[in-house]
Amino acid sequence: MSKDYLFHAGEATVLAAEGQFTDAMPEILIGRTDGPVGQAFANMMAQSKGHTAMFAIRACNQLVRPATMLVPKVTLKDTANIELFGGVVQSATADAVVDCLIEGVIPKELANELCIISLVWIDPRCATHAELDKKDMYRTNYDATKLAIRRALANEPSVDELIANRNTIRHDMDDWS
């Protein structure tokens, strides 16, 4: 396998529809199972408390390839958020990984030699939102996961882009500079 697949990181943000709290912001690590990403992946299997991880599956008995571990960025403390994580978000992530295989973003011949760790965000307001649109939650997580995987494997943004935009792009939450 190419050394190019040792360790790749990517992220993406896809914003929710108006009135929803379904923004998706996955942070992706993808790499060889016999490298540092594979080691981190295996270590997550033994985690017993905190941000509980789970595999991305399309349905029962349908683990995606490359094997993908979802980890929430915040501790999920209630059944409603856990169901969103293990339902809508898990489904969207799994479909995005399989579609990246179909589209050639992830080389099919490497599907069993790579693994993915996806840190995912669920806004705590989603579970209690009376008009939660699960289709929008699926859309944002699916689109953001595909984009994060593409960016990870393309090493985007490039170092040149980061340097060129250093003084023109500001953090989305606030400008502290």
C-alpha positions in Angstrom: 0.0 0.0 0.0 1.1 3.5 -0.7 2.7 5.5 2.1 0.3 8.3 1.0 -2.4 6.6 3.1 -0.5 6.7 6.4 -2.4 9.6 7.9 -4.8 12.0 6.3 -7.0 14.5 8.2 -10.0 16.5 6.8 -13.0 18.4 8.0 -16.0 20.1 6.6 -19.0 22.1 7.7 -22.4 21.9 6.1 -25.0 24.2 7.5 -28.5 23.3 8.5 -31.7 24.5 6.8 -33.3 27.6 8.3 -34.8 26.9 11.8 -32.8 23.7 12.3 -29.9 22.9 14.6 -28.6 20.1 12.3 -25.2 21.7 11.2 -22.7 18.9 10.5 -19.0 19.3 11.2 -17.2 16.0 10.9 -13.5 15.8 11.5 -12.0 12.8 9.7 -8.9 10.7 10.1 -8.2 8.1 7.4 -5.2 5.9 7.2 -3.8 2.4 7.0 -4.9 -0.1 9.5 -1.3 -0.9 10.3 -0.4 2.8 10.9 -1.2 5.4 13.5 -4.8 5.8 12.5 -5.3 2.0 12.7 -3.8 2.1 16.2 -6.1 4.9 17.3 -9.0 3.1 15.8 -8.2 -0.1 17.7 -7.7 1.8 21.0 -11.2 3.2 20.7 -12.6 -0.3 20.8 -11.5 -0.6 24.4 -13.0 2.7 25.5 -15.4 2.3 28.4 -16.7 5.7 29.2 -16.9 9.2 27.9 -17.5 9.8 24.2 -18.7 6.3 23.3 -17.7 5.2 19.8 -19.6 3.0 17.4 -19.1 1.5 13.9 -20.7 3.1 10.9 -23.1 0.5 9.5 -25.7 0.8 6.7 -27.9 -1.7 8.5 -27.5 -4.6 10.8 -24.8 -6.8 9.5 -23.7 -4.2 7.0 -20.4 -2.7 8.4 -19.0 -0.2 5.8 -15.6 -0.5 4.3 -13.2 1.0 5.1 -14.3 0.3 8.7 -15.4 3.6 10.1 -15.7 4.5 13.8 -18.0 7.4 14.8 -17.2 9.3 17.9 -19.4 12.1 19.2 -17.6 15.4 20.0 -19.7 15.8 23.2 -20.9 13.2 25.7 -24.3 11.9 24.8 -26.3 11.9 28.0 -29.8 11.0 27.0 -31.6 8.4 24.9 -32.9 11.0 22.3 -29.3 12.2 21.4 -28.0 8.6 21.4 -30.8 7.6 19.0 -29.9 10.5 16.7 -26.2 9.5 16.8 -26.9 5.8 16.2 -29.6 6.4 13.7 -29.6 9.4 11.4 -25.9 10.4 11.8 -24.7 6.8 11.6 -26.7 6.2 8.5 -25.5 9.4 6.8 -21.9 8.6 7.6 -22.1 5.0 6.4 -23.8 6.0 3.1 -21.1 8.8 2.6 -18.3 6.3 3.1 -19.8 3.8 0.6 -20.5 6.5 -1.9 -16.9 7.6 -1.7 -15.9 4.0 -2.6 -18.4 4.1 -5.5 -17.1 7.4 -6.8 -13.4 6.4 -6.5 -12.6 8.9 -3.8 -11.5 6.0 -1.6 -9.7 3.4 -3.8 -11.8 0.2 -3.7 -8.7 -2.0 -3.7 -7.7 -0.4 -0.4 -11.1 -0.6 1.4 -9.9 -3.4 3.7 -6.5 -1.8 4.4 -7.8 1.6 5.5 -9.9 2.8 8.4 -11.7 6.0 9.2 -12.3 7.8 12.5 -15.1 10.4 12.3 -15.6 12.9 15.1 -19.2 14.1 14.7 -21.2 16.9 16.3 -24.8 16.8 17.4 -26.2 20.0 18.6 -27.8 19.2 21.9 -30.9 21.2 20.8 -31.7 18.7 18.1 -33.1 16.0 20.3 -35.6 18.4 22.0 -36.5 20.5 18.9 -40.2 20.0 18.2 -39.8 20.4 14.5 -36.5 18.5 14.0 -36.0 17.6 10.4 -34.2 14.3 10.3 -33.9 14.5 6.6 -32.0 17.7 6.9 -29.8 16.1 9.6 -29.1 13.3 7.2 -28.3 15.7 4.4 -25.9 17.8 6.4 -24.0 14.8 7.9 -23.9 12.9 4.5 -22.6 16.0 2.5 -20.1 17.0 5.2 -18.7 13.5 5.6 -18.2 13.1 1.9 -16.5 16.5 1.7 -14.3 15.8 4.7 -13.1 12.5 3.2 -12.4 14.2 -0.1 -10.5 17.0 1.6 -8.5 14.5 3.7 -7.4 12.4 0.8 -6.6 15.5 -1.3 -4.7 17.1 1.5 -7.0 20.2 1.4 -6.6 23.0 2.1 -3.0 23.0 0.8 -0.2 24.6 2.6 0.0 27.3 -0.1 -3.8 28.0 0.3 -3.4 28.4 4.1 -0.5 30.7 3.7 -2.2 32.8 1.0 -5.3 33.2 3.1 -3.6 33.7 6.4 -4.7 37.4 6.8 -8.0 37.3 4.9 -9.9 34.4 6.4 -11.1 34.6 10.0 -12.5 32.0 12.4 -16.3 31.6 11.9 -17.2 32.0 15.6 -15.4 35.3 16.2 -12.3 37.3 15.2 -9.8 37.2 18.0 -6.8 38.6 15.9 
